[in-house]
Amino acid sequence: MLTLGALQEIKTADIILADKLVPQSVLDLIPEDTETFIARKFPGNAERAQQELLEKGLTSLREGRKVVRLKQGDPYIFGRGGEEYIFFTEQGYEPSVFPGLSSALASTVVARVPATQRDVADQVLVCTGTGRKGALPEAPEYVKSRTTVFLMALHRVDVLVQEHLAHSWDTEVPAAIVERASCHDQRVTRTLLKYVPEVVEEIGSRPPGLLIVGHSVAALIQSSLKTFDDSNKYSIEEGFQETDIGLG
């Protein structure tokens, strides 16, 4: 999933600075003669890799090249888009920023979860599971009519769920773990909030992924939703399925 604006920038760039989690299907759209630099981010190296990427972009700009910073999702939704904008403007370059398709809402659609639905969910909250320097963000209050999407949370989901249950969240509220949204290896796992840590431990992780919590998770599939219990804790849907009906 890619906007036409982003595609145009990809096709006209001299150099592309990309995040590690940009889907391969998007990277495959980059012309062969366009230089591509993938951020070398891994645990313990994120800050250094980010600085390396910024310096690469600045050097290229000073050489008169068109630089495209290719990010997954939306650049301003729990990403470094704002920080990067400030960095380049302070160096005398004002970036043109294109809105992206945020996984926070795109993932709900491909997982058959209506973020809002009449008589089910009348509000949406997007949270991060990882705060500054890895700190756990403050748990929001539980609202039955809210769909809550947690980004960057699966690697510490046991602590995250424990914290929210300690703040009176409903243990029985439906939850969906959405991984590799819209890619051929997409995986959607439905369960209950209380089972989420056990489920992630059992099925492993397929990053990037996120967690959706709320009664909207079951809004479109109530007839086929299984009754989860201690002997049957989750169901899995594999692959991104296109249909013959388009709603847009």
GIRAQUI-V10350 format. One record per residue. N is the residue number from 1. RES is the residue in one small letter. PSI is psi in whole degrees, -180 to 180 (* if undefined). Layout:
n:res:psi
N:RES:PSI
N:RES:PSI
This chain:
n:res:psi
1:m:123
2:l:140
3:t:156
4:l:-33
5:g:-44
6:a:-40
7:l:-42
8:q:-41
9:e:-40
10:i:-42
11:k:-17
12:t:10
13:a:152
14:d:-33
15:i:140
16:i:127
17:l:112
18:a:152
19:d:156
20:k:-30
21:l:7
22:v:128
23:p:145
24:q:-32
25:s:-28
26:v:-43
27:l:-31
28:d:-16
29:l:-12
30:i:128
31:p:146
32:e:-31
33:d:8
34:t:126
35:e:134
36:t:130
37:f:120
38:i:126
39:a:130
40:r:66
41:k:129
42:f:165
43:p:127
44:g:-9
45:n:9
46:a:-46
47:e:-44
48:r:-41
49:a:-38
50:q:-43
51:q:-39
52:e:-41
53:l:-45
54:l:-43
55:e:-37
56:k:-44
57:g:-43
58:l:-43
59:t:-43
60:s:-39
61:l:-42
62:r:-20
63:e:1
64:g:19
65:r:153
66:k:119
67:v:129
68:v:122
69:r:106
70:l:115
71:k:156
72:q:149
73:g:-149
74:d:134
75:p:-21
76:y:5
77:i:97
78:f:39
79:g:-174
80:r:19
81:g:-46
82:g:-41
83:e:-41
84:e:-37
85:y:-47
86:i:-42
87:f:-50
88:f:-34
89:t:-35
90:e:-21
91:q:4
92:g:10
93:y:126
94:e:112
95:p:151
96:s:122
97:v:127
98:f:132
99:p:143
100:g:171
101:l:103
102:s:134
103:s:-24
104:a:-34
105:l:-32
106:a:-38
107:s:-33
108:t:-40
109:v:-50
110:v:-17
111:a:8
112:r:45
113:v:110
114:p:115
115:a:-36
116:t:145
117:q:133
118:r:131
119:d:8
120:v:-57
121:a:123
122:d:10
123:q:157
124:v:136
125:l:128
126:v:122
127:c:161
128:t:146
129:g:-6
130:t:112
131:g:-168
132:r:130
133:k:32
134:g:4
135:a:150
136:l:121
137:p:160
138:e:135
139:a:129
140:p:163
141:e:154
142:y:129
143:v:120
144:k:-35
145:s:21
146:r:142
147:t:122
148:t:129
149:v:123
150:f:118
151:l:153
152:m:50
153:a:-19
154:l:-28
155:h:-13
156:r:35
157:v:-26
158:d:-45
159:v:-40
160:l:-49
161:v:-43
162:q:-43
163:e:-42
164:h:-36
165:l:-31
166:a:-18
167:h:33
168:s:29
169:w:149
170:d:121
171:t:-25
172:e:3
173:v:138
174:p:149
175:a:150
176:a:132
177:i:116
178:v:122
179:e:144
180:r:46
181:a:131
182:s:1
183:c:164
184:h:-26
185:d:29
186:q:144
187:r:129
188:v:121
189:t:122
190:r:140
191:t:-162
192:l:153
193:l:-41
194:k:-23
195:y:-9
196:v:-49
197:p:-42
198:e:-40
199:v:-47
200:v:-39
201:e:-39
202:e:-43
203:i:-13
204:g:-170
205:s:145
206:r:73
207:p:153
208:p:150
209:g:168
210:l:170
211:l:129
212:i:130
213:v:130
214:g:163
215:h:-14
216:s:-23
217:v:-31
218:a:4
219:a:-36
220:l:-9
221:i:32
222:q:-38
223:s:-28
224:s:-3
225:l:126
226:k:157
227:t:109
228:f:140
229:d:-172
230:d:-21
231:s:-8
232:n:86
233:k:-16
234:y:165
235:s:152
236:i:137
237:e:120
238:e:138
239:g:153
240:f:118
241:q:119
242:e:149
243:t:175
244:d:-5
245:i:125
246:g:130
247:l:124
248:g:*
